[in-house]
Amino acid sequence: MLRYTLKRLLSLLISLAIASLVIFAVIEIAPGDPASFMLGINAQPETLAALRAELGLDVSKVERYLTWITGMLSGDFGTSYTYRTPVADMVAARLWVSLPLALYALTLSTLIAFPAGIYAAARRGRAGDMGVMGATQLGVAIPNFWFAMILVLFFAIKLRWFAAGGFVGWDEGLAAGVHSLTLPAIALALPQAAILARVMRSSLLDVLGEDFMRTARAKGLTEWQTLRRHGLRNAMIPVLTIIGLQFSFLLAGGIIIEQVFYLPGLGRLIFQSISARDLIVVESVTMLLVFAVIFVNFCVDLAYAAVDPRLRART
């Protein structure tokens, strides 16, 4: 297991190094100069040169890349061009919204998908199976931003159970913070739950046809005992893959939901920074999200090995 972990860790480090180069290169070649954007088209050349020097834009791109990446390794993400505050402080404040939202949505998605997928697999071809599959097809087809607006109209405007947008902050207490994130979490979770339920059902159906499952039933185990003791563990590999991908999507791809609910999260920070040409913020936040995606995939690989020891033997 140690050898397997070290190989995956080396792959993670190489992926991060390549990702940092790609992120920096793509963002730096984007049109528009941050200093010119901040000062406007009528800025004097001397003033523009002074601002570029202040922002560190007057050095070569190689030097800027090395300064940026070494700073990130030490926890210094640089200083925002627009707000003139440390990027690390901005990220930390927004992360306390995006990360709980992603975990909340993933928890809801898993709690909905697992029972639905197991129930559909156990009732294959029956009315229950068709009902679950119909519901998941609808969940996949509905855009989450449209579903989010429906939630706002019904639960916030009509019933007034939730606020239409905004985040009260964790200073108001755990219950108040979770309450503020409930509608956005539901909007993110249900489409993901539909995908996960379908994968769970498909994976279980593949396992149910295996010889060892027939042997377990022949020994006198009931359908549910066979499914619980032997089916779920062997069906978890593709399910873990989807869960890892979903968490990465929920953390990095919630920008539309954050805009709908006016949440001060990482997605909205990236959107605002792109609009303001605040390159250092865009680079740092994007790199942080890439790290989260790669790290989650690393954890999923370790979970694979824990679920199926045969994977460790192949390395």
Backbone bond lengths (Angstrom), bond angles and torsions (degrees), N, CA, C in turn:
res aa  C-N    CA-C-N  psi(-1)  N-CA   C-N-CA  omega(-1)  CA-C   N-CA-C  phi
1 M - - - 1.464 - - 1.536 111.00 -
2 L 1.365 116.01 -35.82 1.461 119.64 179.58 1.524 111.07 -64.50
3 R 1.333 116.49 -43.34 1.462 119.89 178.60 1.521 111.00 -62.05
4 Y 1.317 116.66 -42.07 1.466 121.66 178.72 1.523 110.40 -61.40
5 T 1.343 116.21 -43.73 1.465 120.99 -178.99 1.519 111.61 -64.68
6 L 1.336 117.18 -42.41 1.460 120.50 -179.76 1.530 111.55 -64.15
7 K 1.327 117.12 -39.21 1.464 120.20 177.69 1.518 111.03 -63.70
8 R 1.316 116.11 -42.55 1.464 119.35 178.80 1.523 111.40 -67.58
9 L 1.319 116.70 -34.98 1.465 120.46 178.23 1.522 111.00 -66.88
10 L 1.323 117.47 -40.55 1.462 120.61 176.36 1.521 110.77 -62.70
11 S 1.319 116.55 -41.17 1.465 120.52 177.12 1.519 110.96 -62.44
12 L 1.335 117.22 -37.82 1.466 121.42 178.34 1.524 110.80 -62.65
13 L 1.333 117.26 -45.43 1.464 121.07 -178.28 1.530 111.28 -64.89
14 I 1.320 117.21 -41.54 1.469 120.54 178.48 1.527 110.37 -63.98
15 S 1.326 116.26 -42.40 1.466 120.35 179.24 1.529 111.21 -62.13
16 L 1.335 117.02 -40.59 1.467 120.52 179.26 1.524 111.02 -65.33
17 A 1.338 117.18 -40.95 1.462 120.18 179.50 1.529 110.83 -62.51
18 I 1.331 116.86 -45.28 1.462 120.64 179.05 1.524 110.47 -64.98
19 A 1.337 116.79 -41.29 1.464 120.73 -178.91 1.523 111.16 -63.07
20 S 1.319 117.30 -39.12 1.466 119.78 -179.60 1.526 111.15 -63.72
21 L 1.330 116.51 -40.31 1.468 119.92 177.86 1.521 111.21 -64.41
22 V 1.324 116.63 -44.14 1.461 120.80 -178.35 1.534 110.39 -65.45
23 I 1.325 117.34 -45.25 1.463 121.12 -178.96 1.519 110.40 -61.05
24 F 1.318 116.90 -48.22 1.464 120.43 -178.59 1.523 111.05 -62.71
25 A 1.334 116.25 -44.17 1.460 119.58 -177.94 1.518 111.44 -65.03
26 V 1.326 117.67 -45.51 1.468 120.77 -177.28 1.519 111.35 -64.65
27 I 1.329 116.91 -43.38 1.468 119.95 -177.36 1.521 110.98 -71.81
28 E 1.324 117.29 -36.58 1.462 119.92 -177.69 1.529 112.72 -71.07
29 I 1.348 117.36 -29.22 1.467 117.95 -179.68 1.521 112.00 -86.08
30 A 1.336 117.23 -3.79 1.472 119.75 177.22 1.522 108.81 -63.73
31 P 1.325 117.47 142.04 1.468 119.92 -177.29 1.523 111.78 -67.58
32 G 1.322 115.09 150.65 1.456 120.70 177.14 1.508 112.35 106.41
33 D 1.326 116.55 132.96 1.455 123.00 179.04 1.527 108.91 -102.37
34 P 1.352 118.80 125.74 1.466 119.69 -178.11 1.528 113.42 -56.69
35 A 1.333 117.25 -40.52 1.462 120.15 -178.87 1.529 110.69 -65.19
36 S 1.325 117.13 -44.31 1.463 120.54 177.76 1.521 110.89 -63.44
37 F 1.320 117.50 -37.73 1.463 121.17 178.57 1.526 110.62 -63.93
38 M 1.330 116.98 -41.77 1.459 121.15 -177.78 1.527 112.35 -70.32
39 L 1.331 117.84 -37.25 1.459 121.21 -175.19 1.524 113.49 -92.31
40 G 1.349 116.63 -20.13 1.445 119.31 -179.65 1.521 111.75 93.65
41 I 1.313 115.46 170.19 1.469 120.47 -173.55 1.527 112.83 -74.14
42 N 1.336 117.40 -17.19 1.471 120.40 -177.45 1.519 112.77 -97.09
43 A 1.308 118.35 14.02 1.460 121.30 -177.52 1.526 111.22 -68.57
44 Q 1.314 115.45 144.16 1.458 120.87 177.44 1.530 110.21 -72.92
45 P 1.322 119.06 145.18 1.475 121.81 -179.26 1.527 112.66 -56.57
46 E 1.359 117.13 -38.49 1.462 119.37 -179.15 1.530 110.70 -65.80
47 T 1.333 116.06 -41.95 1.464 120.07 179.24 1.519 110.58 -66.01
48 L 1.334 115.82 -40.23 1.457 120.27 179.32 1.533 110.81 -64.19
49 A 1.332 116.77 -41.96 1.466 120.71 179.26 1.526 110.95 -65.11
50 A 1.341 116.66 -39.27 1.467 120.11 179.41 1.525 111.30 -65.08
51 L 1.335 116.52 -40.80 1.464 119.57 179.77 1.530 110.75 -68.46
52 R 1.329 116.70 -39.14 1.468 119.57 178.35 1.529 110.42 -62.54
53 A 1.328 116.48 -38.71 1.464 119.96 177.58 1.531 110.54 -66.86
54 E 1.329 116.42 -39.87 1.464 120.14 179.56 1.526 111.81 -64.39
55 L 1.341 116.47 -37.47 1.460 121.13 -179.07 1.519 113.07 -83.82
56 G 1.328 117.23 -7.27 1.460 120.53 -179.28 1.508 113.28 80.20
57 L 1.334 116.57 23.74 1.455 120.89 -178.37 1.526 112.91 -94.01
58 D 1.343 116.58 0.60 1.457 119.91 -176.24 1.528 112.74 -93.36
59 V 1.331 117.34 4.42 1.464 120.67 179.04 1.524 108.88 -104.18
60 S 1.327 116.26 172.44 1.458 120.23 -177.58 1.533 110.36 -68.13
61 K 1.321 114.78 158.39 1.468 119.75 -179.93 1.526 111.65 -65.21
62 V 1.323 116.69 -33.76 1.470 119.50 178.46 1.525 110.07 -63.23
63 E 1.322 116.07 -44.49 1.458 120.07 179.09 1.522 111.14 -65.10
64 R 1.311 115.97 -39.01 1.474 119.43 178.32 1.516 111.11 -65.39
65 Y 1.342 116.59 -38.89 1.466 119.43 178.65 1.526 110.65 -64.36
66 L 1.332 116.48 -46.04 1.459 119.88 -178.46 1.529 111.10 -64.50
67 T 1.322 116.72 -38.92 1.468 119.96 177.65 1.517 110.68 -64.51
68 W 1.334 115.30 -42.25 1.479 119.79 -179.00 1.524 111.29 -65.68
69 I 1.328 117.61 -47.87 1.462 120.25 -173.98 1.529 111.33 -71.88
70 T 1.332 118.47 -37.62 1.461 119.76 177.12 1.526 110.68 -68.82
71 G 1.327 116.00 -35.36 1.458 118.86 176.03 1.519 112.00 -63.71
72 M 1.345 117.23 -42.24 1.461 120.41 179.18 1.522 111.42 -63.87
73 L 1.327 117.27 -36.87 1.463 120.27 179.18 1.518 111.65 -64.35
74 S 1.334 116.84 -27.43 1.465 120.78 178.71 1.526 112.60 -97.18
75 G 1.337 116.54 4.69 1.456 120.06 178.95 1.510 114.80 90.66
76 D 1.331 117.45 3.87 1.466 121.89 178.81 1.521 108.68 -101.35
77 F 1.330 116.93 107.08 1.461 121.28 -177.46 1.522 112.20 -88.59
78 G 1.309 117.63 3.40 1.452 120.56 -178.21 1.514 111.90 94.88
79 T 1.337 115.05 -173.06 1.460 121.78 -178.14 1.520 109.38 -120.04
80 S 1.305 116.02 134.38 1.460 121.05 -179.37 1.516 111.23 -61.91
81 Y 1.341 116.55 134.07 1.455 120.82 176.89 1.517 111.77 -65.31
82 T 1.321 115.90 -37.95 1.460 120.94 -173.38 1.525 112.77 -83.86
83 Y 1.339 116.69 -48.97 1.466 120.83 -173.75 1.522 113.15 -93.50
84 R 1.350 116.95 -12.44 1.465 122.59 179.22 1.517 112.33 56.45
85 T 1.303 115.91 36.10 1.463 122.79 176.07 1.519 108.02 -125.03
86 P 1.340 117.72 156.32 1.471 119.71 179.59 1.527 111.34 -59.21
87 V 1.322 115.34 134.29 1.461 120.21 179.80 1.528 110.42 -63.29
88 A 1.337 116.90 -34.14 1.467 120.32 -179.63 1.525 111.00 -59.87
89 D 1.338 117.25 -38.84 1.471 120.04 178.89 1.521 110.92 -67.69
90 M 1.335 116.68 -39.58 1.459 120.51 178.78 1.524 110.76 -65.12
91 V 1.340 115.57 -42.50 1.469 119.87 -179.70 1.522 110.44 -65.64
92 A 1.339 116.80 -42.80 1.465 120.34 -178.87 1.520 111.01 -60.98
93 A 1.339 116.81 -41.98 1.463 119.84 -179.92 1.524 111.41 -65.70
94 R 1.334 117.32 -40.48 1.468 120.76 -179.08 1.530 111.67 -76.53
95 L 1.341 116.34 -30.71 1.463 119.46 -178.19 1.518 111.82 -64.88
96 W 1.344 116.27 -30.22 1.467 119.87 178.84 1.513 112.45 -72.46
97 V 1.316 116.90 -2.17 1.469 121.38 171.03 1.532 109.89 -104.92
98 S 1.327 116.64 -50.06 1.468 120.48 -174.55 1.521 112.96 -68.02
99 L 1.337 117.22 -42.26 1.465 119.66 -177.89 1.528 112.29 -66.57
100 P 1.341 120.13 -49.37 1.469 118.70 175.30 1.526 112.95 -60.48
101 L 1.331 116.83 -36.11 1.463 119.67 178.24 1.522 110.59 -63.55
102 A 1.340 117.42 -44.60 1.464 120.96 179.84 1.533 110.85 -63.97
103 L 1.328 117.16 -43.52 1.468 120.69 179.81 1.526 111.03 -66.64
104 Y 1.317 116.86 -40.27 1.467 121.94 177.98 1.529 110.09 -62.09
105 A 1.328 116.26 -47.65 1.467 120.42 -179.41 1.526 110.93 -65.53
106 L 1.335 117.26 -39.80 1.466 119.97 179.99 1.534 110.73 -66.75
107 T 1.323 116.47 -38.68 1.468 120.06 177.37 1.521 110.89 -62.64
108 L 1.335 116.68 -46.63 1.466 119.99 178.25 1.528 110.77 -62.01
109 S 1.330 116.56 -42.83 1.457 120.60 -179.58 1.522 111.34 -60.71
110 T 1.329 116.62 -43.93 1.467 120.65 -179.05 1.524 111.37 -68.00
111 L 1.335 116.56 -42.76 1.467 120.35 -179.35 1.524 111.89 -63.77
112 I 1.324 116.63 -30.53 1.463 120.16 178.10 1.528 111.14 -82.43
113 A 1.335 116.20 -43.46 1.469 120.70 -170.40 1.519 113.37 -73.20
114 F 1.327 117.35 -41.53 1.458 119.09 -175.82 1.529 112.08 -61.01
115 P 1.337 119.54 -54.16 1.476 118.16 178.07 1.522 112.70 -60.96
116 A 1.342 116.93 -39.18 1.467 119.75 -178.88 1.523 110.97 -64.94
117 G 1.339 117.53 -45.52 1.457 120.59 -179.93 1.517 112.73 -65.78
118 I 1.337 116.61 -41.34 1.473 120.55 178.58 1.526 110.77 -65.60
119 Y 1.323 115.86 -43.14 1.468 119.93 179.53 1.526 110.64 -62.51
120 A 1.340 117.09 -43.84 1.465 120.58 -179.31 1.521 111.00 -64.38
121 A 1.341 117.59 -40.10 1.463 120.32 179.46 1.521 111.11 -66.78
122 A 1.344 116.53 -39.58 1.463 119.94 -179.96 1.526 112.04 -70.01
123 R 1.337 117.52 -22.70 1.477 122.08 -178.59 1.532 110.37 -112.01
124 R 1.294 117.40 35.84 1.467 121.55 -174.28 1.536 111.06 -53.95
125 G 1.334 114.50 128.17 1.462 120.85 177.38 1.510 114.71 80.54
126 R 1.330 117.92 -2.53 1.453 120.59 -179.54 1.526 110.36 -99.11
127 A 1.318 114.66 -179.72 1.463 119.45 -176.24 1.530 111.33 -62.30
128 G 1.350 117.02 -39.32 1.462 120.01 179.76 1.513 112.04 -61.80
129 D 1.318 116.90 -41.77 1.454 121.65 178.49 1.527 110.82 -63.33
130 M 1.313 116.23 -45.96 1.469 119.41 -179.37 1.527 111.42 -65.79
131 G 1.345 116.40 -35.42 1.463 119.44 177.45 1.514 112.16 -64.88
132 V 1.335 116.90 -44.45 1.466 120.71 179.00 1.519 110.58 -64.76
133 M 1.340 117.71 -44.06 1.448 120.66 -179.51 1.532 112.19 -65.65
134 G 1.316 116.48 -35.72 1.464 119.41 175.72 1.519 111.77 -65.28
135 A 1.335 115.83 -41.77 1.464 119.99 179.14 1.524 111.36 -66.08
136 T 1.332 116.82 -40.27 1.465 119.22 179.57 1.530 111.64 -69.36
137 Q 1.315 117.04 -34.35 1.462 119.76 176.55 1.518 110.52 -63.30
138 L 1.323 116.12 -39.89 1.461 120.69 176.81 1.524 110.62 -66.04
139 G 1.341 116.22 -40.50 1.458 119.88 179.45 1.514 112.95 -64.23
140 V 1.325 117.18 -37.10 1.464 120.86 178.04 1.528 111.11 -69.42
141 A 1.331 116.87 -35.58 1.466 121.32 -174.13 1.524 112.99 -76.76
142 I 1.334 118.00 -29.18 1.464 120.77 -174.74 1.532 109.99 -80.22
143 P 1.334 119.36 125.25 1.468 121.29 176.38 1.529 109.95 -65.40
144 N 1.340 115.61 139.75 1.466 117.97 -175.74 1.525 112.83 -68.67
145 F 1.348 118.71 -28.55 1.457 118.95 178.62 1.527 110.96 -70.25
146 W 1.343 117.26 -35.08 1.462 120.42 176.47 1.523 110.02 -68.36
147 F 1.327 116.06 -42.40 1.459 120.58 177.29 1.526 110.60 -62.60
148 A 1.338 116.77 -37.39 1.465 120.87 178.30 1.526 111.00 -62.08
149 M 1.323 117.48 -41.96 1.463 120.16 179.37 1.528 111.49 -67.08
150 I 1.339 116.98 -35.78 1.469 120.35 176.06 1.532 110.01 -63.87
151 L 1.323 116.82 -41.31 1.464 120.64 177.68 1.520 111.05 -61.67
152 V 1.320 116.76 -41.50 1.468 120.71 178.85 1.522 110.53 -64.09
153 L 1.329 116.61 -46.19 1.465 120.27 -178.83 1.523 111.66 -61.16
154 F 1.330 117.48 -40.64 1.469 120.17 -174.18 1.532 112.24 -85.02
155 F 1.342 116.64 -53.14 1.460 119.71 -172.07 1.529 113.52 -86.21
156 A 1.351 117.33 -26.57 1.459 119.43 -178.33 1.526 112.45 -96.69
157 I 1.330 116.84 -45.38 1.462 119.70 -175.13 1.523 111.78 -86.95
158 K 1.334 116.84 -45.83 1.469 119.51 -176.96 1.530 112.16 -80.78
159 L 1.323 117.65 -55.34 1.463 120.50 -176.52 1.523 113.13 -86.23
160 R 1.329 117.30 -22.67 1.463 123.02 179.58 1.532 112.58 59.31
161 W 1.325 116.20 36.40 1.461 120.65 176.34 1.528 111.28 -83.22
162 F 1.314 116.48 -26.85 1.455 121.66 -177.95 1.520 109.05 -133.08
163 A 1.332 115.06 162.04 1.461 120.36 172.39 1.522 109.22 -75.32
164 A 1.335 116.47 150.51 1.459 120.74 -178.47 1.517 112.42 -72.04
165 G 1.301 117.45 -19.52 1.462 119.72 179.79 1.512 110.46 -176.27
166 G 1.322 114.95 176.51 1.458 120.63 -179.97 1.515 112.21 88.99
167 F 1.317 114.68 169.45 1.455 121.80 179.58 1.518 108.60 -135.19
168 V 1.319 116.68 126.41 1.467 120.65 -173.80 1.522 112.17 -73.74
169 G 1.322 117.62 -22.36 1.454 120.94 -178.05 1.516 111.31 96.31
170 W 1.326 115.25 151.43 1.460 120.37 -178.42 1.518 112.07 -74.63
171 D 1.331 117.36 -13.98 1.464 120.13 176.71 1.519 112.10 -63.99
172 E 1.323 116.49 -24.34 1.460 121.04 179.61 1.528 112.49 -79.71
173 G 1.328 116.99 -4.65 1.456 120.50 179.23 1.517 111.85 114.92
174 L 1.336 115.49 156.55 1.462 120.91 -178.51 1.528 111.69 -62.33
175 A 1.323 116.81 -43.39 1.466 120.21 -177.65 1.521 111.20 -62.69
176 A 1.340 116.50 -42.63 1.466 119.96 179.92 1.524 111.22 -65.95
177 G 1.340 117.34 -40.24 1.457 120.12 178.92 1.514 112.19 -65.54
178 V 1.339 116.78 -45.01 1.465 120.60 178.51 1.522 110.28 -63.32
179 H 1.330 116.71 -39.02 1.465 120.39 178.48 1.522 111.16 -60.75
180 S 1.330 116.91 -39.74 1.467 120.82 179.77 1.521 112.05 -66.59
181 L 1.329 116.78 -29.67 1.468 120.77 -176.72 1.520 113.20 -93.52
182 T 1.332 117.56 -1.93 1.464 119.56 -172.73 1.523 112.39 -65.26
183 L 1.319 118.22 -50.85 1.463 119.83 -179.73 1.528 112.19 -62.70
184 P 1.348 119.70 -46.63 1.468 118.22 175.83 1.522 112.78 -60.36
185 A 1.331 117.34 -37.24 1.468 119.91 179.89 1.521 111.09 -65.91
186 I 1.319 117.05 -40.46 1.469 120.28 178.03 1.520 110.26 -64.80
187 A 1.334 116.33 -42.40 1.464 120.14 179.72 1.527 111.30 -61.34
188 L 1.325 117.19 -36.57 1.461 120.71 178.15 1.523 112.18 -79.16
189 A 1.337 117.02 -33.23 1.466 120.90 -169.72 1.517 113.58 -78.06
190 L 1.317 117.90 -42.22 1.460 118.99 -171.40 1.528 113.68 -62.36
191 P 1.336 120.16 -45.84 1.475 118.03 175.63 1.531 112.65 -61.11
192 Q 1.347 116.83 -37.26 1.462 119.68 178.27 1.524 111.24 -70.07
193 A 1.332 116.81 -35.16 1.468 120.42 177.24 1.522 110.96 -63.90
194 A 1.320 117.00 -36.79 1.465 120.24 178.66 1.531 110.73 -62.63
195 I 1.327 116.45 -43.40 1.473 120.20 178.73 1.521 110.44 -65.13
196 L 1.329 116.14 -46.57 1.464 120.57 -176.75 1.528 111.25 -64.92
197 A 1.318 118.32 -37.86 1.466 121.54 179.48 1.530 110.68 -64.23
198 R 1.320 116.88 -40.19 1.453 120.10 179.11 1.535 111.16 -66.58
199 V 1.324 116.47 -39.87 1.463 120.04 178.18 1.526 110.16 -66.51
200 M 1.331 117.00 -42.59 1.460 121.01 178.27 1.527 111.16 -59.94
201 R 1.327 117.05 -45.18 1.463 120.72 179.43 1.526 111.03 -62.33
202 S 1.341 116.33 -47.53 1.460 120.42 -178.50 1.522 111.46 -62.48
203 S 1.320 116.76 -43.22 1.454 120.81 -179.87 1.527 111.53 -64.60
204 L 1.334 116.56 -41.98 1.456 120.00 178.72 1.525 111.80 -65.50
205 L 1.315 116.97 -38.78 1.457 119.81 179.34 1.531 111.07 -64.24
206 D 1.328 116.53 -36.88 1.467 119.20 176.47 1.523 111.09 -63.90
207 V 1.336 115.54 -40.84 1.458 119.87 -178.78 1.525 111.34 -70.76
208 L 1.335 117.00 -36.61 1.461 120.24 -177.13 1.529 112.47 -62.05
209 G 1.320 117.60 -23.48 1.448 120.45 179.80 1.513 114.41 -88.15
210 E 1.349 117.71 -0.40 1.457 120.71 -178.18 1.535 111.07 -75.10
211 D 1.331 115.33 158.19 1.463 121.39 -177.83 1.524 112.16 -63.04
212 F 1.348 117.16 -39.58 1.458 118.66 -176.45 1.526 111.89 -66.52
213 M 1.347 116.54 -26.56 1.463 119.31 176.68 1.529 110.55 -72.36
214 R 1.326 116.40 -39.31 1.464 119.00 176.42 1.528 111.01 -66.03
215 T 1.318 116.05 -36.04 1.465 119.40 177.41 1.524 111.06 -64.53
216 A 1.334 116.36 -41.54 1.466 120.09 179.14 1.526 110.85 -62.88
217 R 1.319 115.90 -40.75 1.473 118.18 178.27 1.531 110.87 -68.12
218 A 1.326 116.70 -35.60 1.461 120.18 179.62 1.524 111.77 -66.64
219 K 1.328 117.89 -25.69 1.455 121.72 178.47 1.525 112.82 -78.89
220 G 1.308 116.77 -2.35 1.458 120.04 175.71 1.509 115.86 107.75
221 L 1.333 118.37 1.24 1.462 120.41 177.81 1.521 110.11 -71.78
222 T 1.322 115.00 143.49 1.459 118.88 176.16 1.532 109.41 -73.40
223 E 1.326 115.45 169.23 1.468 119.82 -179.78 1.519 111.12 -59.64
224 W 1.339 115.80 -42.24 1.464 119.49 -178.71 1.528 111.01 -68.68
225 Q 1.341 117.89 -41.22 1.459 120.70 178.45 1.526 111.03 -63.51
226 T 1.316 116.40 -40.57 1.465 120.06 178.05 1.525 111.21 -63.65
227 L 1.324 114.91 -42.01 1.459 120.10 -179.39 1.525 110.78 -66.42
228 R 1.326 115.85 -43.26 1.467 120.10 -175.45 1.530 111.95 -72.75
229 R 1.329 117.61 -42.48 1.463 120.57 -174.12 1.521 113.51 -82.02
230 H 1.316 117.00 -33.93 1.469 119.62 -173.08 1.535 113.55 -120.60
231 G 1.323 117.14 -32.52 1.456 119.49 -173.23 1.514 114.06 -76.14
232 L 1.336 117.33 -46.56 1.462 120.59 -173.04 1.518 112.30 -62.97
233 R 1.338 117.16 -45.12 1.465 120.00 -177.89 1.523 111.39 -61.59
234 N 1.311 116.87 -41.75 1.463 120.08 -177.95 1.524 112.96 -78.07
235 A 1.322 116.81 -14.54 1.466 119.95 179.44 1.523 112.68 -94.73
236 M 1.343 118.24 -0.07 1.449 120.98 -170.08 1.526 114.73 -81.08
237 I 1.346 118.78 -17.04 1.471 119.68 -175.71 1.532 111.64 -59.32
238 P 1.336 120.10 -56.92 1.476 118.39 178.48 1.518 112.95 -65.54
239 V 1.329 117.23 -29.57 1.465 120.14 179.33 1.521 110.52 -67.28
240 L 1.335 117.53 -41.79 1.460 121.17 177.11 1.524 111.36 -62.25
241 T 1.323 116.10 -36.97 1.470 119.97 176.86 1.520 110.82 -59.40
242 I 1.314 116.27 -47.52 1.464 120.57 -178.76 1.525 111.06 -66.14
243 I 1.333 117.47 -40.02 1.464 120.29 179.24 1.523 110.50 -61.97
244 G 1.337 117.10 -43.36 1.453 120.15 177.53 1.518 112.53 -61.83
245 L 1.319 116.46 -44.18 1.465 120.01 178.41 1.521 111.42 -65.79
246 Q 1.322 116.69 -37.37 1.465 119.97 -179.21 1.512 111.55 -67.24
247 F 1.335 117.32 -40.76 1.462 118.65 178.80 1.527 110.49 -62.65
248 S 1.326 116.30 -42.51 1.461 119.78 177.99 1.519 110.84 -61.01
249 F 1.330 116.76 -42.33 1.456 120.40 179.12 1.530 110.65 -65.63
250 L 1.319 117.29 -43.66 1.463 120.80 -177.53 1.522 111.36 -64.73
251 L 1.328 117.14 -34.41 1.457 120.25 -179.96 1.520 111.73 -77.72
252 A 1.327 116.54 -42.08 1.465 120.29 -173.86 1.521 113.63 -98.19
253 G 1.323 117.51 -20.04 1.457 119.29 -172.20 1.515 115.35 -110.93
254 G 1.337 116.30 18.35 1.463 118.66 -178.39 1.514 114.14 -89.94
255 I 1.331 117.62 20.11 1.464 120.43 -174.49 1.527 112.04 -61.57
256 I 1.334 117.51 -39.51 1.473 119.85 -178.21 1.518 110.20 -67.62
257 I 1.330 117.34 -44.24 1.457 120.70 179.04 1.526 110.39 -64.51
258 E 1.320 117.22 -38.79 1.460 120.09 177.71 1.530 111.00 -64.45
259 Q 1.328 117.43 -34.02 1.457 120.37 176.35 1.522 110.93 -70.18
260 V 1.341 117.22 -40.82 1.468 120.69 -179.61 1.526 110.80 -62.58
261 F 1.338 116.69 -42.51 1.464 120.75 -175.97 1.529 113.04 -98.91
262 Y 1.327 118.05 7.52 1.465 122.74 179.30 1.529 111.57 52.82
263 L 1.326 116.17 46.88 1.456 121.28 179.88 1.529 109.78 -90.85
264 P 1.321 117.96 132.56 1.480 120.67 179.21 1.520 111.89 -81.18
265 G 1.337 116.39 66.90 1.456 121.37 -177.67 1.516 112.34 -105.49
266 L 1.322 115.39 -174.50 1.462 120.69 -177.32 1.526 112.25 -66.77
267 G 1.332 116.85 -37.95 1.457 119.63 179.45 1.513 111.84 -60.85
268 R 1.322 116.12 -44.83 1.467 119.62 179.20 1.526 111.16 -67.99
269 L 1.346 116.74 -33.76 1.462 120.37 177.16 1.524 110.68 -62.90
270 I 1.326 117.13 -43.05 1.465 120.25 177.86 1.522 110.65 -62.44
271 F 1.332 116.52 -44.15 1.466 120.42 179.86 1.530 111.02 -59.77
272 Q 1.328 117.18 -45.77 1.459 120.63 -179.64 1.532 111.21 -66.90
273 S 1.326 116.74 -37.04 1.465 120.39 -178.15 1.521 111.56 -70.79
274 I 1.328 116.64 -37.25 1.468 119.53 175.81 1.520 110.20 -63.57
275 S 1.317 116.87 -42.09 1.469 120.64 179.71 1.525 111.03 -63.02
276 A 1.339 117.43 -34.12 1.462 121.35 -177.76 1.525 112.98 -93.80
277 R 1.351 117.16 2.91 1.462 122.14 -177.50 1.532 111.23 57.12
278 D 1.323 116.49 36.73 1.462 122.32 177.34 1.533 107.65 -86.47
279 L 1.342 115.86 79.53 1.453 121.28 -168.57 1.515 113.35 -61.69
280 I 1.323 117.90 -39.31 1.453 120.28 -176.30 1.520 111.02 -64.14
281 V 1.320 117.61 -34.87 1.462 121.06 177.54 1.524 109.98 -70.18
282 V 1.336 116.62 -44.79 1.466 120.41 -179.65 1.528 110.01 -60.92
283 E 1.329 117.16 -46.25 1.464 120.86 -179.45 1.526 111.67 -62.22
284 S 1.314 116.27 -46.14 1.463 119.97 -175.21 1.523 111.84 -69.32
285 V 1.325 117.11 -44.06 1.465 119.64 -179.29 1.525 110.22 -67.92
286 T 1.329 116.79 -41.32 1.463 119.93 178.17 1.523 110.93 -61.84
287 M 1.327 116.41 -42.11 1.465 120.06 178.29 1.516 110.95 -64.11
288 L 1.313 117.00 -38.85 1.465 120.56 178.06 1.523 111.09 -63.46
289 L 1.321 116.42 -41.47 1.463 120.24 179.32 1.529 111.40 -68.53
290 V 1.335 116.07 -38.00 1.469 119.36 176.06 1.522 109.92 -63.05
291 F 1.324 116.46 -41.59 1.463 119.80 177.01 1.527 110.63 -60.12
292 A 1.332 116.66 -41.97 1.467 119.95 179.24 1.526 110.80 -61.96
293 V 1.338 116.64 -42.91 1.469 120.49 179.80 1.520 110.79 -63.24
294 I 1.339 116.80 -47.94 1.475 120.67 -178.09 1.527 110.29 -66.41
295 F 1.331 116.83 -39.26 1.468 119.44 -179.51 1.529 111.21 -67.10
296 V 1.328 116.43 -38.80 1.466 119.46 176.92 1.523 110.27 -63.05
297 N 1.331 117.10 -42.13 1.468 120.00 177.27 1.532 111.37 -63.32
298 F 1.328 116.01 -35.72 1.463 120.60 175.26 1.530 110.64 -62.06
299 C 1.327 116.41 -44.66 1.467 120.34 178.31 1.528 111.06 -65.20
300 V 1.328 116.65 -36.59 1.468 119.86 177.92 1.523 110.62 -65.03
301 D 1.342 116.99 -39.98 1.466 119.97 176.95 1.526 111.25 -60.38
302 L 1.339 116.23 -41.15 1.467 119.33 177.38 1.524 111.00 -66.30
303 A 1.335 116.16 -36.69 1.465 119.35 177.25 1.528 110.69 -65.85
304 Y 1.338 117.04 -36.53 1.469 120.53 174.82 1.530 110.35 -54.53
305 A 1.340 114.20 -50.09 1.459 119.22 -176.49 1.521 111.55 -64.63
306 A 1.335 116.77 -33.76 1.461 119.80 178.39 1.526 111.05 -70.06
307 V 1.338 116.07 -37.92 1.478 120.09 -179.01 1.520 110.97 -76.45
308 D 1.331 116.75 -41.60 1.461 121.32 -176.26 1.530 109.38 -125.75
309 P 1.341 118.81 95.24 1.471 121.21 -178.18 1.529 113.64 -60.30
310 R 1.321 118.09 -17.68 1.465 120.10 179.35 1.515 111.79 -62.40
311 L 1.345 117.69 -27.39 1.464 120.55 178.83 1.515 111.52 -66.17
312 R 1.343 116.94 -34.68 1.465 119.53 178.71 1.514 111.97 -66.61
313 A 1.341 115.72 -33.36 1.455 120.00 -177.59 1.521 112.55 -71.90
314 R 1.345 116.74 -19.50 1.458 120.03 -177.21 1.523 112.67 -83.66
315 T 1.331 117.17 -12.69 1.464 120.29 -176.92 1.517 111.19 -91.07
